[in-house]
């Protein structure tokens, strides 16, 4: 067995069924081994390497298992860096395999050599450069373990092409266990800290839970929701935490932050105990952390001790797995009366007035997101890109029992289409709708080729305002409307583009025709592209 064959064998041992990538000479031995096992592992040929990483991200977030992507050396590998940075910022479990020039040539600046370990040092959870073919089983076992435990994230395996061709000196034995010195993720939560958390909750009159993406990554939605329901404790979320609780649940008080609901921010500032779970609460969520620290007691629960206190200094830190901690908290001796607090929050919500004015000359973006999400299946997957479309989506999406996917940490435009492709392979029977702006769409529209060749039932909506909308909004408010470098004009021609990739095409120009157009779009049994025209003067806040 050579190194390439060992790599495939390791992937099979990890239960990998789908990988996303683009071949090249430096990774060709691995592709030959993959060819011999194509009945067991499906390779999805994307059109650009960044898309391979985003597709692996979407696959991981829906399947609950690490996604896998593969590229060749040099520009093939460097094209992947943005996707790795995106996955790292959002804590998405992923194993990225990159081909490398022959080990004997490393450091000589030969054709398509790139120091991937150095280049990705701050964007991966860990990285390997394989120097010994016999280390492949151990490295792959460790890579998947590191990616999927603790604070999850991407792990890079950079493997020279000559190592892929070398023969192992012994039969491949895939390790059953992993023992990495210095890496021992804590999941249970310290008992004494747990007792302090319970005491703090019992003392509180206005407790509030703030959930982030870590709750979803840890598959702790049911435990957190059950805790809230048992003790009637209200909940707000960060953008990445959307989906822990349905939007219309009486204990859900929306997304906090600069682009969140005003009553969610009011709830945070008026609480006397804020329980942060699986969130780093960065600047978009809490713009003025110092003020909040002075007013509110804070419990911060996270699987990664490095995340606790990064942006908000907690009164009580608790390191552990949210699923396990909240399962235990449901059985704790907690006696708290939140009746008056919930009534106060309902009053906040009822008296909140949205002063934003949206042009109805074309389609109102708030109305579009609400209408679309209400028409989607109960377990439908809504994938939002970055820009104004993301903020409109997060603010108005009607969460039921499905998933809301977006990238919050890095804010990478062009994420949604490849992420949706990954989600489709993870959940072939579920409804998936991609929503992106016309700027973000053009950053990954080449993946329409992947959709066509793989015959994927994809539904893509382009919110078209002919601008890079969020930058245009910033130029309007900060630079006196000096719109420069943001005009997209009236390109591409979407109807012709849809036809070029054998997609059905739909379009809506106003609120009146939107519901019927969405019905036809969602009912189509073909891959479909829809354009929703909105006024460029619409702002997010």
LINGI-V988040 format. One record per residue. N is the residue number from 1. RES is the residue in three letters. NEAR is the number of other ideal C-beta (glycine too) atoms within 10 Angstrom. D_LAST is the distance of its C-alpha to the last C-alpha in Angstrom with 1 decimal. Layout:
BEGIN
{{N/RES/NEAR/D_LAST} {N/RES/NEAR/D_LAST}}
END
This chain:
BEGIN
{{1/UNK/15/59.6} {2/UNK/18/57.7} {3/UNK/25/54.4} {4/UNK/25/52.3} {5/UNK/21/54.0} {6/UNK/25/53.4} {7/UNK/27/49.6} {8/UNK/22/49.6} {9/UNK/18/51.7} {10/UNK/23/49.3} {11/UNK/24/46.4} {12/UNK/14/48.5} {13/UNK/15/49.3} {14/UNK/19/45.6} {15/UNK/9/45.2} {16/UNK/20/43.1} {17/UNK/16/43.2} {18/UNK/17/40.6} {19/UNK/23/39.7} {20/UNK/30/37.5} {21/UNK/30/38.7} {22/UNK/21/40.5} {23/UNK/18/44.1} {24/UNK/21/45.8} {25/UNK/16/49.3} {26/UNK/27/48.4} {27/UNK/27/47.4} {28/UNK/16/49.9} {29/UNK/22/52.3} {30/UNK/26/49.6} {31/UNK/20/48.8} {32/UNK/16/52.6} {33/UNK/21/52.7} {34/UNK/23/49.6} {35/UNK/10/51.5} {36/UNK/11/54.3} {37/UNK/14/51.8} {38/UNK/9/49.5} {39/UNK/6/50.6} {40/UNK/12/49.1} {41/UNK/16/46.0} {42/UNK/14/43.9} {43/UNK/17/42.5} {44/UNK/23/39.4} {45/UNK/13/39.5} {46/UNK/27/36.1} {47/UNK/18/35.6} {48/UNK/21/34.2} {49/UNK/26/34.6} {50/UNK/26/31.0} {51/UNK/30/30.6} {52/UNK/31/33.6} {53/UNK/34/31.7} {54/UNK/34/28.5} {55/UNK/32/30.8} {56/UNK/35/32.7} {57/UNK/30/29.5} {58/UNK/31/28.6} {59/UNK/30/32.2} {60/UNK/27/32.3} {61/UNK/24/29.2} {62/UNK/23/30.7} {63/UNK/17/34.4} {64/UNK/14/34.2} {65/UNK/17/36.5} {66/UNK/25/36.2} {67/UNK/32/35.4} {68/UNK/27/37.8} {69/UNK/32/37.3} {70/UNK/28/40.0} {71/UNK/30/40.3} {72/UNK/25/43.0} {73/UNK/25/43.5} {74/UNK/21/42.1} {75/UNK/13/39.2} {76/UNK/24/39.1} {77/UNK/29/38.5} {78/UNK/19/36.2} {79/UNK/18/33.9} {80/UNK/33/33.4} {81/UNK/20/32.1} {82/UNK/19/28.4} {83/UNK/34/28.7} {84/UNK/31/30.6} {85/UNK/19/28.0} {86/UNK/27/25.3} {87/UNK/33/27.7} {88/UNK/21/28.5} {89/UNK/19/25.0} {90/UNK/23/24.5} {91/UNK/25/28.1} {92/UNK/29/29.3} {93/UNK/26/33.1} {94/UNK/29/34.6} {95/UNK/26/37.9} {96/UNK/31/37.9} {97/UNK/25/41.4} {98/UNK/30/41.9} {99/UNK/28/45.3} {100/UNK/29/46.8} {101/UNK/22/49.7} {102/UNK/16/53.1} {103/UNK/16/53.5} {104/UNK/9/56.4} {105/UNK/15/54.2} {106/UNK/15/51.3} {107/UNK/8/50.6} {108/UNK/9/52.4} {109/UNK/10/49.4} {110/UNK/13/50.8} {111/UNK/10/49.2} {112/UNK/17/45.8} {113/UNK/19/46.0} {114/UNK/19/42.9} {115/UNK/16/42.7} {116/UNK/26/40.2} {117/UNK/16/40.8} {118/UNK/9/40.1} {119/UNK/18/37.1} {120/UNK/22/35.4} {121/UNK/11/36.5} {122/UNK/7/33.0} {123/UNK/21/31.5} {124/UNK/24/34.0} {125/UNK/22/35.3} {126/UNK/16/38.8} {127/UNK/21/40.7} {128/UNK/21/44.3} {129/UNK/19/46.6} {130/UNK/21/49.5} {131/UNK/12/52.8} {132/UNK/14/55.2} {133/UNK/22/55.3} {134/UNK/15/56.6} {135/UNK/16/53.4} {136/UNK/28/51.3} {137/UNK/19/51.7} {138/UNK/16/50.8} {139/UNK/19/47.8} {140/UNK/26/46.3} {141/UNK/18/46.9} {142/UNK/20/45.2} {143/UNK/27/42.3} {144/UNK/23/41.4} {145/UNK/20/42.0} {146/UNK/24/39.8} {147/UNK/27/36.9} {148/UNK/19/37.0} {149/UNK/18/37.7} {150/UNK/22/36.1} {151/UNK/20/32.6} {152/UNK/25/32.7} {153/UNK/24/32.2} {154/UNK/34/33.8} {155/UNK/27/37.4} {156/UNK/27/39.1} {157/UNK/24/42.7} {158/UNK/22/44.0} {159/UNK/27/47.5} {160/UNK/24/49.9} {161/UNK/23/51.6} {162/UNK/17/55.1} {163/UNK/23/54.2} {164/UNK/27/53.1} {165/UNK/15/56.6} {166/UNK/18/58.6} {167/UNK/11/60.5} {168/UNK/17/59.9} {169/UNK/8/63.1} {170/UNK/8/62.9} {171/UNK/6/61.6} {172/UNK/14/57.9} {173/UNK/8/57.2} {174/UNK/15/53.6} {175/UNK/14/52.9} {176/UNK/6/52.4} {177/UNK/6/50.8} {178/UNK/14/48.8} {179/UNK/9/49.7} {180/UNK/11/47.7} {181/UNK/5/48.6} {182/UNK/4/45.7} {183/UNK/14/43.4} {184/UNK/9/43.7} {185/UNK/15/40.4} {186/UNK/14/40.5} {187/UNK/15/39.4} {188/UNK/12/41.1} {189/UNK/21/39.6} {190/UNK/14/42.0} {191/UNK/9/43.8} {192/UNK/8/43.8} {193/UNK/17/40.0} {194/UNK/18/39.6} {195/UNK/11/41.7} {196/UNK/16/39.6} {197/UNK/23/36.4} {198/UNK/15/38.2} {199/UNK/12/39.3} {200/UNK/18/35.8} {201/UNK/20/34.5} {202/UNK/14/37.4} {203/UNK/12/36.8} {204/UNK/20/33.1} {205/UNK/12/32.1} {206/UNK/20/28.4} {207/UNK/25/28.2} {208/UNK/25/25.1} {209/UNK/27/25.0} {210/UNK/27/22.3} {211/UNK/30/23.0} {212/UNK/27/22.3} {213/UNK/26/23.6} {214/UNK/26/27.1} {215/UNK/28/27.7} {216/UNK/25/27.4} {217/UNK/23/29.4} {218/UNK/26/32.0} {219/UNK/12/32.1} {220/UNK/24/31.8} {221/UNK/19/29.5} {222/UNK/12/32.5} {223/UNK/21/33.7} {224/UNK/30/30.4} {225/UNK/20/29.8} {226/UNK/15/33.4} {227/UNK/25/33.2} {228/UNK/23/30.2} {229/UNK/15/32.0} {230/UNK/12/35.4} {231/UNK/18/34.3} {232/UNK/15/31.3} {233/UNK/23/28.9} {234/UNK/24/25.1} {235/UNK/25/22.9} {236/UNK/27/19.4} {237/UNK/31/18.7} {238/UNK/27/17.1} {239/UNK/26/15.8} {240/UNK/28/19.4} {241/UNK/28/20.8} {242/UNK/27/19.3} {243/UNK/23/22.6} {244/UNK/25/24.7} {245/UNK/25/24.4} {246/UNK/16/23.6} {247/UNK/17/20.4} {248/UNK/9/22.5} {249/UNK/15/24.8} {250/UNK/13/25.3} {251/UNK/17/24.9} {252/UNK/21/21.6} {253/UNK/27/18.7} {254/UNK/21/16.1} {255/UNK/23/14.3} {256/UNK/28/13.7} {257/UNK/24/11.9} {258/UNK/13/8.8} {259/UNK/17/7.1} {260/UNK/23/9.7} {261/UNK/20/10.7} {262/UNK/17/11.0} {263/UNK/20/14.6} {264/UNK/25/15.3} {265/UNK/21/14.6} {266/UNK/19/16.7} {267/UNK/25/19.3} {268/UNK/22/19.6} {269/UNK/14/20.1} {270/UNK/15/22.5} {271/UNK/25/24.6} {272/UNK/15/27.9} {273/UNK/22/28.3} {274/UNK/28/25.6} {275/UNK/27/27.2} {276/UNK/26/25.5} {277/UNK/26/26.9} {278/UNK/29/26.7} {279/UNK/27/23.6} {280/UNK/26/23.5} {281/UNK/23/20.2} {282/UNK/18/19.2} {283/UNK/11/16.6} {284/UNK/17/13.5} {285/UNK/30/14.9} {286/UNK/26/16.4} {287/UNK/12/15.4} {288/UNK/9/18.3} {289/UNK/17/21.2} {290/UNK/9/23.9} {291/UNK/11/22.6} {292/UNK/18/22.4} {293/UNK/16/25.9} {294/UNK/7/27.4} {295/UNK/13/26.2} {296/UNK/18/26.5} {297/UNK/17/29.3} {298/UNK/24/28.3} {299/UNK/24/30.1} {300/UNK/26/29.2} {301/UNK/30/30.8} {302/UNK/27/30.9} {303/UNK/26/33.6} {304/UNK/18/33.2} {305/UNK/15/34.3} {306/UNK/11/32.7} {307/UNK/22/29.2} {308/UNK/22/30.0} {309/UNK/14/29.0} {310/UNK/14/27.4} {311/UNK/16/24.2} {312/UNK/23/25.1} {313/UNK/14/28.7} {314/UNK/18/30.0} {315/UNK/15/32.5} {316/UNK/18/34.0} {317/UNK/19/33.8} {318/UNK/22/35.1} {319/UNK/22/35.8} {320/UNK/22/36.4} {321/UNK/24/35.4} {322/UNK/29/32.9} {323/UNK/18/34.9} {324/UNK/16/38.1} {325/UNK/26/36.7} {326/UNK/26/35.0} {327/UNK/16/38.1} {328/UNK/17/40.1} {329/UNK/23/37.8} {330/UNK/16/38.1} {331/UNK/9/41.8} {332/UNK/16/41.5} {333/UNK/6/42.7} {334/UNK/17/39.4} {335/UNK/8/39.5} {336/UNK/16/36.3} {337/UNK/10/35.3} {338/UNK/20/31.6} {339/UNK/8/32.0} {340/UNK/10/30.8} {341/UNK/22/27.8} {342/UNK/17/26.7} {343/UNK/9/27.1} {344/UNK/16/25.0} {345/UNK/24/22.2} {346/UNK/14/22.5} {347/UNK/12/22.3} {348/UNK/17/19.0} {349/UNK/16/17.6} {350/UNK/8/19.3} {351/UNK/10/18.1} {352/UNK/14/14.4} {353/UNK/6/12.6} {354/UNK/11/9.3} {355/UNK/7/8.6} {356/UNK/11/6.2} {357/UNK/9/9.0} {358/UNK/18/9.9} {359/UNK/13/13.2} {360/UNK/13/16.1} {361/UNK/13/18.3} {362/UNK/21/18.3} {363/UNK/27/16.9} {364/UNK/21/13.8} {365/UNK/26/12.3} {366/UNK/15/11.6} {367/UNK/15/15.1} {368/UNK/24/16.5} {369/UNK/24/15.6} {370/UNK/17/16.9} {371/UNK/20/19.9} {372/UNK/26/20.8} {373/UNK/21/20.7} {374/UNK/12/22.7} {375/UNK/16/25.2} {376/UNK/21/25.7} {377/UNK/14/28.7} {378/UNK/9/28.8} {379/UNK/13/29.2} {380/UNK/20/27.2} {381/UNK/25/25.5} {382/UNK/27/22.0} {383/UNK/30/21.4} {384/UNK/30/18.0} {385/UNK/30/17.9} {386/UNK/24/15.6} {387/UNK/25/12.7} {388/UNK/27/9.9} {389/UNK/32/12.4} {390/UNK/26/12.7} {391/UNK/26/9.3} {392/UNK/26/9.5} {393/UNK/26/13.0} {394/UNK/25/12.8} {395/UNK/21/10.5} {396/UNK/18/12.7} {397/UNK/24/16.0} {398/UNK/17/18.9} {399/UNK/19/21.1} {400/UNK/17/24.8} {401/UNK/11/27.5} {402/UNK/22/26.4} {403/UNK/19/24.5} {404/UNK/22/21.1} {405/UNK/26/21.7} {406/UNK/26/19.4} {407/UNK/27/19.9} {408/UNK/24/17.9} {409/UNK/19/20.2} {410/UNK/18/20.9} {411/UNK/16/18.1} {412/UNK/26/20.7} {413/UNK/22/20.0} {414/UNK/27/22.8} {415/UNK/33/23.1} {416/UNK/34/22.7} {417/UNK/27/25.7} {418/UNK/32/28.4} {419/UNK/36/27.0} {420/UNK/30/27.4} {421/UNK/29/30.9} {422/UNK/30/31.7} {423/UNK/27/30.4} {424/UNK/25/32.6} {425/UNK/22/35.7} {426/UNK/22/35.0} {427/UNK/17/34.5} {428/UNK/10/36.2} {429/UNK/7/36.2} {430/UNK/15/32.6} {431/UNK/16/30.0} {432/UNK/28/27.5} {433/UNK/26/24.6} {434/UNK/29/22.8} {435/UNK/29/19.3} {436/UNK/29/18.4} {437/UNK/28/17.0} {438/UNK/26/19.7} {439/UNK/27/19.5} {440/UNK/28/20.0} {441/UNK/29/22.6} {442/UNK/16/24.7} {443/UNK/21/24.9} {444/UNK/28/26.9} {445/UNK/21/28.1} {446/UNK/15/31.6} {447/UNK/25/31.6} {448/UNK/22/32.1} {449/UNK/14/35.7} {450/UNK/24/35.7} {451/UNK/23/34.5} {452/UNK/15/37.2} {453/UNK/12/40.0} {454/UNK/16/39.3} {455/UNK/10/38.8} {456/UNK/17/35.7} {457/UNK/15/34.1} {458/UNK/24/30.5} {459/UNK/25/27.7} {460/UNK/27/25.1} {461/UNK/24/22.1} {462/UNK/26/20.5} {463/UNK/29/17.2} {464/UNK/23/18.2} {465/UNK/24/16.3} {466/UNK/18/19.0} {467/UNK/22/16.9} {468/UNK/22/16.0} {469/UNK/28/12.4} {470/UNK/21/10.6} {471/UNK/16/13.2} {472/UNK/25/13.0} {473/UNK/21/9.4} {474/UNK/13/10.8} {475/UNK/18/13.9} {476/UNK/15/12.2} {477/UNK/11/10.8} {478/UNK/9/13.7} {479/UNK/10/16.5} {480/UNK/7/16.6} {481/UNK/9/15.9} {482/UNK/9/18.8} {483/UNK/14/18.2} {484/UNK/9/20.9} {485/UNK/8/21.8} {486/UNK/18/18.9} {487/UNK/11/20.5} {488/UNK/19/21.9} {489/UNK/7/23.4} {490/UNK/9/25.0} {491/UNK/10/26.5} {492/UNK/14/27.8} {493/UNK/10/29.6} {494/UNK/22/28.4} {495/UNK/14/31.1} {496/UNK/9/33.8} {497/UNK/17/32.2} {498/UNK/22/32.3} {499/UNK/13/35.9} {500/UNK/13/36.9} {501/UNK/16/36.0} {502/UNK/12/37.4} {503/UNK/23/34.1} {504/UNK/16/33.4} {505/UNK/17/30.8} {506/UNK/23/28.4} {507/UNK/17/25.7} {508/UNK/23/23.4} {509/UNK/15/22.5} {510/UNK/13/21.2} {511/UNK/14/20.4} {512/UNK/10/24.0} {513/UNK/12/25.5} {514/UNK/19/23.0} {515/UNK/15/24.7} {516/UNK/11/28.1} {517/UNK/18/27.0} {518/UNK/22/25.5} {519/UNK/13/28.7} {520/UNK/13/30.8} {521/UNK/23/28.8} {522/UNK/18/29.1} {523/UNK/9/32.7} {524/UNK/16/33.8} {525/UNK/7/36.4} {526/UNK/14/35.7} {527/UNK/20/33.2} {528/UNK/21/30.4} {529/UNK/27/27.7} {530/UNK/26/25.2} {531/UNK/21/22.9} {532/UNK/25/19.9} {533/UNK/18/19.0} {534/UNK/26/15.4} {535/UNK/15/14.5} {536/UNK/21/13.7} {537/UNK/14/11.6} {538/UNK/23/8.9} {539/UNK/18/5.6} {540/UNK/18/3.8} {541/UNK/13/0.0}}
END
